[in-house]
Amino acid sequence: MSPRTGSFTTEKSSDGLPVLIFETPANSSPTRLMRVRSLADAAEAAPTKVAAASTPEDAAVSLVQAMYANKSVDGYELRQRSLKPVYVGDLKVQMISEYRGEALTGRVLRIENKGTQEKVLTEAQVAPASALAVSIAEPKLAPGRVTTAYLVSRNGN
């Protein structure tokens, strides 16, 4: 996966949570890759509904919050499954659940560092280019340690 280039800005979601926005040029229009800064705060405020009237970015943030809190979400089918893990270098990556809605799909990934050195995970390493939002619970991953990543993409991407 090639690294993305762009700029970071900080905004607040409609819920008032700080969100780090990564803007890149894509198809001559800006795209947004967002990360919820405080997942602990997100878990407390996690919605059970992702508002249909909200912007796709706000809906993505709400879905990340709900996934972090392991809550079911109205309008989303939650599939708890552990697919066969894949290795990306020294990282063992496994999808453990999927939230599928009409417009968005969220995925929860388990990432384990099987190497001998600490890894620092970035959103660009973890998320596909089509991701609308991504959050990594613990980006610094010591050898043998595990973290969770939360990805949200528009359906059809």
N, C-alpha and C positions, 0 to 999 in steps of 0.2 A: 504494500500500500504506500503510495507516495505521500509525503507530508503536505499538509494544506498550508497555504499562506493567507494572511488576513490580519485583522486587527481585533482587539478585545475591547469591549465596553461593558459597563455594569449598569443594569436597569433593575427595576422592581417589577415582579409579576403582579397580576391583579389581586393576588392574595397578600401582597406586600413583602414577599420573600425576595432577597437579593438573588439575581440571576446574572451569570457571566455570559455575555453574548460574544460569539466568535463570528465575525462577518467575513465572508469571502466572495469574490466575484465568481459567479457560475451562470453560464448561459446569458451573460450580459445583465444579470440582475443579482442583487445581494441575497445570499442565503444565510440562515442563522443556525448556529449550533450552540445550544444552551447547556449550562450546567448549573444545577441547584447548588448553592454554596454550602448550606448547612442542612445535611440530611436529618440531623437530630431534630431541628426545628420543623423540617418538612414532615416528619413522622407525626408530630403532635398535631399539625394542621391538616393532615392528609384527608382529602375529600373522599366520599364514596360515590360522588358524581363528578363527571368531567363535563362542565357546562358546554352545551352545543353552541351557545351564542358567543362563547369566548373565542379569542383568536387562536389559530393553530399553536402558536407559541405558548399561550397560557394553558391550553388543553394539554400540551406536552408536559409542561411543568407539573400540572395537577396529576397527570398519569404517573410521572416519576415519583411524586410524593406517595401516591397510593401503592405503587410497587414496592417502595422502600418499607412501608408499613405493613406489607403483605396483606392488603385489604382487597376485597372484591370491589369492583367498580360497576355502577349501573351502566348498562349499554356495552359492557365488555365481557367477552367470554374468557375466563381464566383457565388456562391449561397448565396444571402442575405436572411437569414431566422432566425427566433427566435424560437428555439425549447423550449419545456416545460423545465423550470428550475428544477434542482435537488439540494438537500441539502446534503452537506458534513459537518457534524457537524453544526457549526453556519454560514457556508458559503453557499450562494446561487449561483450556477454555471449555466450559460446558454450559449449555443453556439449561436452566432449571425451571423456568416458567415463561409463559407467554400470555399477554393480555391482548386480545384481538377485538377491535371495535370497528365501526363502520368506516371511519376516516383514518384512524391511527392504530398502530400495533406497537406494543411495548414488550421488550424482552429483558429477562433478568439472567445475567451471566455470572457463573462462578469462575473465578480466575485464580489459579494456584501457581506460585513460583516454584518450579522444580529444579531451578538452577542453583548455583553456589554463590551468586552475587545478588545484591539488592537490585530490584528493577523499579524504575519510576514510570508508572503508566500515564499516558496522556490520552485525551479524548480522541485525538487523531489516530492513535494506535488501536484503540478499542472499537471505535464506531466506523461503520461504513460511510462513504461520502454522502449517502442519501439520508443520514440520520438528522432528525430535527432537534433532538435533545439527547444528552448523555450525561450521566453522573457516575463517578467512581467512588465507592465508599471510602477506600483507603488507597490513594495512588502510589504511596511508597510501600513496596512489597518485598519484605525480607525473604531470604531463602526458606522454603517450606511453608510460608504463610499464604493465606487465602484472602481474597477480597471479593466484592460483588460489584458488578457494573449494571447500570440501568440504561437501556437504550429505547428511544422512541423514534419511529419512522412513520411517514405517511404511507397509507396502503397504496400499493401499485408501484412502490419504489424498491 
